[in-house]
């Protein structure tokens, strides 16, 4: 027959193993759930260099992860096309509005993928004619020398 001390120790050991297993299960469930936010940026024509909030992210089409909803500054550059500086707002979906976002981030047992598309059409670069350049130069000279507007 086992002594009382051994029986109490076995019960405590089983309880500790059960508690540890439960905590491990909860931690693994929390690890599984999250929201993945991606943005695909395209241009017409493709192959433009993209800067997102002053950070070079590659050439279109390009897909990047982002961490917050809100305002983003985009710059598109491509040889032979006008450089485009624009501003895009990425709106949060309903499940990312506080306090609902806590449940979407922590308790949903799978990854939610929130994907946004941004498309920009690029205009071919136009160059001024020689007459237009001469006219601009004369206007600039007159403004500089004579203070005329």
C-alpha atoms as one frame of an Amber mdcrd trajectory, in Angstrom:
protein
   0.000   0.000   0.000   1.206   3.540  -0.882   1.757   6.101   1.760  -0.391
   9.220   1.884   2.548  11.431   0.890   3.139   9.481  -2.307  -0.567   9.561
  -3.210  -0.749  13.339  -2.639   2.425  13.810  -4.724   0.942  11.760  -7.589
  -2.271  13.782  -7.536  -0.335  17.049  -7.598   1.822  15.728 -10.448  -1.247
  14.766 -12.506  -2.817  18.155 -11.820   0.381  19.945 -12.900   0.549  17.883
 -16.106  -3.134  18.600 -16.803  -2.692  22.323 -16.190   0.423  22.439 -18.363
  -1.356  20.582 -21.166  -4.321  22.956 -20.965  -2.048  26.019 -21.088  -0.147
  24.540 -24.047  -3.430  23.922 -25.897  -4.634  27.491 -25.275  -1.263  28.914
 -26.362  -1.287  26.862 -29.571  -4.837  27.998 -30.376  -3.827  31.616 -29.846
  -0.809  31.116 -32.113  -2.970  29.721 -34.909  -5.323  32.663 -35.145  -4.453
  35.991 -36.675  -5.285  38.358 -39.486  -2.939  38.532 -42.475  -3.197  41.840
 -44.312  -1.879  42.066 -47.881  -2.033  44.635 -50.629  -1.458  43.919 -54.337
  -0.374  46.940 -56.342  -0.727  46.925 -60.127  -0.108  49.463 -62.868  -1.154
  49.708 -66.474   1.346  49.108 -68.034   3.151  46.736 -65.676   6.759  47.115
 -64.576   6.608  50.445 -62.751   8.757  50.937 -59.678   6.620  51.478 -56.565
   7.449  53.358 -53.364   5.044  52.817 -50.484   5.446  55.444 -47.735   8.930
  56.323 -49.055  10.045  52.673 -49.090  10.928  50.933 -52.356   8.850  47.750
 -52.573   9.594  46.563 -56.122   8.040  46.585 -59.557   4.398  46.035 -60.392
   2.605  43.787 -59.960   3.763  43.448 -56.349   2.112  42.075 -53.219   3.159
  43.306 -49.776   2.029  42.707 -46.204   0.877  45.697 -44.188   0.203  46.103
 -40.477  -2.257  48.988 -40.145  -5.291  50.350 -41.917  -5.334  53.954 -42.972
  -3.458  56.266 -45.312  -0.643  55.236 -47.639   1.456  57.390 -49.952   2.330
  55.747 -53.262   4.770  56.842 -55.956   4.873  55.109 -59.356   7.803  55.607
 -61.747   8.424  54.082 -65.161  10.627  55.222 -68.049   8.584  56.937 -70.731
   5.647  57.607 -68.356   4.714  60.455 -66.040   5.613  59.908 -62.383   2.440
  59.533 -60.322   2.287  60.560 -56.658  -0.949  59.494 -55.043  -2.592  58.782
 -51.732  -4.678  55.681 -50.984  -6.794  54.929 -47.939  -7.164  51.302 -46.865
 -10.323  50.928 -44.802 -10.581  48.388 -41.995 -13.167  45.609 -42.429 -15.870
  45.191 -39.776 -13.967  42.459 -37.922 -11.000  44.798 -37.363 -12.992  47.463
 -35.498 -12.376  47.545 -31.722 -13.420  45.570 -29.666 -14.347  42.984 -32.326
 -10.708  42.918 -33.482  -9.653  41.270 -30.208 -11.704  38.190 -31.060 -10.587
  38.155 -34.707  -6.930  38.397 -33.686  -6.923  36.108 -30.671  -9.770  33.622
 -30.662 -10.603  32.663 -34.261  -8.853  29.297 -34.770  -7.609  30.049 -38.301
  -5.886  32.835 -40.221  -8.129  35.480 -41.760  -6.670  36.891 -44.998  -7.641
  40.495 -45.701  -6.509  41.366 -49.242  -6.734  44.760 -50.955  -6.091  45.668
 -54.603  -4.647  49.002 -55.746  -4.454  49.797 -59.462  -2.964  52.855 -61.123
  -2.973  53.761 -64.800   0.157  55.525 -66.011   0.064  58.250 -68.666   2.763
  58.406 -71.356   5.244  61.226 -70.749   4.776  64.193 -73.046   7.671  66.474
 -73.876   7.240  70.161 -74.688   8.036  71.389 -78.190  10.926  73.740 -78.787
   8.559  76.703 -79.181   6.923  75.922 -75.822  10.332  75.777 -74.135  11.369
  79.127 -75.613   8.059  80.693 -74.502   8.487  79.376 -70.936  12.059  80.686
 -70.827  10.916  84.162 -71.920   8.153  84.193 -69.280  10.616  83.119 -66.594
  13.102  85.810 -67.657  10.429  88.511 -67.587   9.232  87.465 -64.119  12.794
  87.409 -62.827  13.967  90.695 -64.338  10.822  92.767 -64.196   8.822  91.161
 -61.402   5.846  90.620 -63.657   3.340  87.881 -62.966
